[in-house]
Amino acid sequence: MTKQLMWILWPAFLVAGVTDGLFFSVFDPHELHLFGEPVEISRQAAYTVGFFCFWVMAAISGAMSVWLSSGTGVRP
């Protein structure tokens, strides 16, 4: 179980770091809007929230891959 968790979380961490860097090199956190209202948080808070959102999305994707591969008899 621990090994599978690391198969999911470590690559997701790396992907989140790259994705966060790419996303915020294009978009300024002070110019982001949520439901039509400007986001009123500091840049560092926006980077942190963005990183964790990207990490969760990548972890869900990795978890689905591990789950689907375990049902087919193919074990990584």
N, CA, C and O of each residue as an XYZ file, in Angstrom:
304
protein
N       0.821     -1.195      0.000
C       0.000      0.000      0.000
C       0.867      1.263      0.000
O       0.585      2.205     -0.741
N       1.924      1.290      0.829
C       2.794      2.456      0.893
C       3.512      2.671     -0.431
O       3.698      3.805     -0.871
N       3.913      1.570     -1.062
C       4.607      1.674     -2.333
C       3.684      2.254     -3.410
O       4.103      3.098     -4.203
N       2.432      1.800     -3.434
C       1.479      2.338     -4.403
C       1.201      3.816     -4.144
O       1.040      4.590     -5.088
N       1.146      4.209     -2.882
C       0.919      5.603     -2.550
C       2.062      6.476     -3.066
O       1.831      7.581     -3.557
N       3.282      5.983     -2.956
C       4.427      6.740     -3.469
C       4.447      6.748     -4.996
O       4.913      7.716     -5.596
N       3.947      5.682     -5.638
C       3.825      5.677     -7.094
C       2.877      6.784     -7.542
O       2.998      7.300     -8.653
N       1.951      7.140     -6.690
C       0.960      8.157     -7.031
C       1.452      9.554     -6.641
O       1.415     10.471     -7.462
N       1.909      9.725     -5.401
C       2.183     11.063     -4.880
C       3.471     11.694     -5.398
O       3.506     12.901     -5.636
N       4.534     10.903     -5.578
C       5.794     11.511     -6.013
C       5.716     12.042     -7.440
O       6.090     13.194     -7.659
N       5.251     11.271     -8.424
C       5.115     11.854     -9.762
C       4.118     13.020     -9.795
O       4.311     13.980    -10.540
N       3.055     12.935     -8.987
C       2.085     14.028     -8.928
C       2.744     15.297     -8.378
O       2.441     16.399     -8.835
N       3.640     15.150     -7.403
C       4.368     16.296     -6.853
C       5.226     16.956     -7.927
O       5.240     18.180     -8.055
N       5.937     16.141     -8.694
C       6.787     16.690     -9.751
C       5.966     17.387    -10.827
O       6.330     18.467    -11.293
N       4.860     16.768    -11.220
C       3.984     17.371    -12.230
C       3.389     18.674    -11.702
O       3.277     19.646    -12.449
N       3.008     18.707    -10.433
C       2.432     19.922     -9.847
C       3.447     21.060     -9.846
O       3.090     22.209    -10.109
N       4.700     20.752     -9.555
C       5.729     21.790     -9.576
C       5.918     22.386    -10.957
O       6.003     23.605    -11.104
N       5.983     21.539    -11.962
C       6.148     22.015    -13.338
C       4.900     22.775    -13.790
O       5.004     23.849    -14.382
N       3.730     22.219    -13.511
C       2.485     22.852    -13.933
C       2.303     24.205    -13.251
O       1.886     25.170    -13.893
N       2.608     24.282    -11.973
C       2.495     25.537    -11.243
C       3.421     26.590    -11.853
O       3.024     27.739    -12.047
N       4.644     26.194    -12.151
C       5.583     27.123    -12.768
C       5.118     27.607    -14.126
O       5.214     28.795    -14.433
N       4.614     26.691    -14.939
C       4.121     27.077    -16.261
C       2.876     27.963    -16.171
O       2.772     28.967    -16.877
N       1.944     27.596    -15.313
C       0.695     28.351    -15.191
C       0.965     29.784    -14.726
O       0.447     30.735    -15.311
N       1.766     29.936    -13.683
C       1.980     31.269    -13.131
C       3.049     32.054    -13.883
O       3.251     33.232    -13.589
N       3.731     31.448    -14.832
C       4.584     32.244    -15.710
C       3.742     32.901    -16.810
O       4.189     33.854    -17.449
N       2.532     32.394    -17.028
C       1.624     32.981    -18.019
C       0.618     33.922    -17.359
O       0.311     34.980    -17.908
N       0.100     33.547    -16.181
C      -0.946     34.309    -15.509
C      -0.423     34.927    -14.219
O       0.222     34.258    -13.413
N      -0.710     36.211    -14.036
C      -0.368     36.906    -12.795
C      -1.465     36.636    -11.767
O      -2.643     36.819    -12.073
N      -1.108     36.204    -10.553
C      -2.132     35.895     -9.547
C      -3.059     37.070     -9.225
O      -4.215     36.854     -8.863
N      -2.572     38.303     -9.350
C      -3.425     39.461     -9.049
C      -4.427     39.753    -10.160
O      -5.343     40.553     -9.969
N      -4.266     39.120    -11.310
C      -5.211     39.322    -12.406
C      -6.225     38.187    -12.527
O      -7.040     38.192    -13.449
N      -6.193     37.217    -11.618
C      -7.122     36.097    -11.658
C      -8.479     36.510    -11.093
O      -8.558     37.304    -10.155
N      -9.545     35.962    -11.677
C     -10.903     36.213    -11.214
C     -11.579     34.885    -10.918
O     -11.393     33.909    -11.645
N     -12.359     34.850     -9.854
C     -13.110     33.664     -9.465
C     -14.577     34.054     -9.383
O     -14.955     34.883     -8.556
N     -15.395     33.467    -10.226
C     -16.825     33.788    -10.319
C     -17.046     35.269    -10.606
O     -17.974     35.878    -10.075
N     -16.193     35.842    -11.444
C     -16.335     37.234    -11.855
C     -15.749     38.245    -10.891
O     -15.724     39.436    -11.200
N     -15.281     37.815     -9.746
C     -14.691     38.712     -8.749
C     -13.182     38.506     -8.709
O     -12.710     37.374     -8.817
N     -12.419     39.587     -8.554
C     -10.962     39.420     -8.455
C     -10.580     38.655     -7.191
O     -11.204     38.806     -6.140
N      -9.554     37.843     -7.319
C      -9.056     37.063     -6.182
C      -8.188     37.987     -5.335
O      -7.210     38.550     -5.825
N      -8.545     38.140     -4.077
C      -7.860     39.070     -3.175
C      -6.950     38.327     -2.205
O      -7.159     38.378     -0.993
N      -5.943     37.638     -2.731
C      -4.952     36.982     -1.875
C      -3.569     37.369     -2.377
O      -3.418     37.854     -3.498
N      -2.574     37.154     -1.551
C      -1.208     37.501     -1.948
C      -0.727     36.558     -3.052
O      -1.304     35.496     -3.285
N       0.322     36.970     -3.705
C       0.891     36.128     -4.765
C       1.367     34.789     -4.200
O       1.121     33.740     -4.795
N       2.042     34.825     -3.065
C       2.557     33.588     -2.475
C       1.420     32.641     -2.107
O       1.546     31.430     -2.292
N       0.312     33.171     -1.588
C      -0.841     32.330     -1.268
C      -1.434     31.732     -2.539
O      -1.845     30.572     -2.542
N      -1.482     32.510     -3.615
C      -2.004     31.999     -4.883
C      -1.112     30.884     -5.421
O      -1.612     29.879     -5.925
N       0.209     31.058     -5.315
C       1.134     30.014     -5.759
C       0.941     28.732     -4.944
O       0.958     27.629     -5.490
N       0.758     28.892     -3.646
C       0.591     27.734     -2.764
C      -0.710     26.996     -3.059
O      -0.718     25.773     -3.205
N      -1.808     27.744     -3.144
C      -3.107     27.127     -3.439
C      -3.074     26.471     -4.812
O      -3.583     25.364     -4.987
N      -2.477     27.149     -5.782
C      -2.368     26.577     -7.126
C      -1.563     25.291     -7.131
O      -1.947     24.317     -7.779
N      -0.442     25.282     -6.410
C       0.384     24.077     -6.347
C      -0.401     22.902     -5.784
O      -0.382     21.809     -6.350
N      -1.097     23.128     -4.660
C      -1.843     22.031     -4.053
C      -3.013     21.584     -4.921
O      -3.339     20.397     -4.941
N      -3.650     22.501     -5.636
C      -4.718     22.104     -6.565
C      -4.157     21.248     -7.698
O      -4.738     20.223     -8.051
N      -3.032     21.669     -8.263
C      -2.410     20.880     -9.325
C      -1.938     19.527     -8.799
O      -2.029     18.521     -9.503
N      -1.437     19.499     -7.571
C      -0.971     18.245     -6.973
C      -2.133     17.280     -6.783
O      -2.008     16.093     -7.087
N      -3.254     17.771     -6.287
C      -4.429     16.916     -6.087
C      -4.935     16.379     -7.422
O      -5.275     15.201     -7.527
N      -4.989     17.240     -8.446
C      -5.467     16.771     -9.755
C      -4.548     15.705    -10.342
O      -5.016     14.713    -10.900
N      -3.238     15.912    -10.215
C      -2.287     14.923    -10.731
C      -2.345     13.632     -9.914
O      -2.198     12.544    -10.471
N      -2.557     13.742     -8.601
C      -2.655     12.550     -7.751
C      -3.905     11.748     -8.085
O      -3.865     10.518     -8.095
N      -4.995     12.418     -8.352
C      -6.223     11.718     -8.750
C      -6.006     10.987    -10.062
O      -6.450      9.850    -10.225
N      -5.329     11.630    -10.991
C      -5.028     10.983    -12.274
C      -4.141      9.752    -12.070
O      -4.394      8.702    -12.661
N      -3.116      9.876    -11.246
C      -2.240      8.739    -10.968
C      -2.958      7.623    -10.239
O      -2.734      6.446    -10.522
N      -3.826      7.986     -9.294
C      -4.579      6.975     -8.552
C      -5.522      6.208     -9.475
O      -5.690      4.996     -9.336
N      -6.124      6.911    -10.403
C      -6.996      6.225    -11.365
C      -6.193      5.275    -12.240
O      -6.668      4.186    -12.564
N      -4.990      5.666    -12.624
C      -4.137      4.787    -13.432
C      -3.754      3.532    -12.659
O      -3.809      2.429    -13.205
N      -3.368      3.685    -11.396
C      -3.012      2.526    -10.573
C      -4.229      1.636    -10.365
O      -4.134      0.412    -10.457
N      -5.361      2.247    -10.088
C      -6.596      1.482     -9.879
C      -7.004      0.716    -11.135
O      -7.380     -0.454    -11.053
N      -6.931      1.368    -12.295
C      -7.302      0.691    -13.540
C      -6.312     -0.417    -13.889
O      -6.710     -1.463    -14.403
N      -5.027     -0.195    -13.615
C      -4.051     -1.233    -13.947
C      -4.148     -2.429    -12.996
O      -3.771     -3.539    -13.371
N      -4.642     -2.224    -11.778
C      -4.749     -3.338    -10.847
C      -5.893     -4.267    -11.226
O      -5.858     -5.450    -10.887
N      -6.889     -3.766    -11.909
C      -8.023     -4.596    -12.321
C      -7.742     -5.414    -13.564
O      -8.468     -6.368    -13.842
N      -6.709     -5.071    -14.323
C      -6.414     -5.766    -15.571
C      -5.339     -6.818    -15.407
O      -5.007     -7.513    -16.368
N      -4.794     -6.950    -14.226
C      -3.744     -7.937    -14.013
C      -2.365     -7.399    -14.333
O      -1.379     -8.113    -14.152
N      -2.259     -6.171    -14.800
C      -0.976     -5.543    -15.087
C      -0.564     -4.769    -13.855
O      -1.239     -3.812    -13.473
N       0.525     -5.161    -13.226
C       1.013     -4.495    -12.027
C       2.282     -3.734    -12.370
O       3.215     -4.302    -12.937
N       2.321     -2.457    -12.032
C       3.555     -1.699    -12.289
C       4.671     -2.114    -11.367
O       5.774     -1.574    -11.450
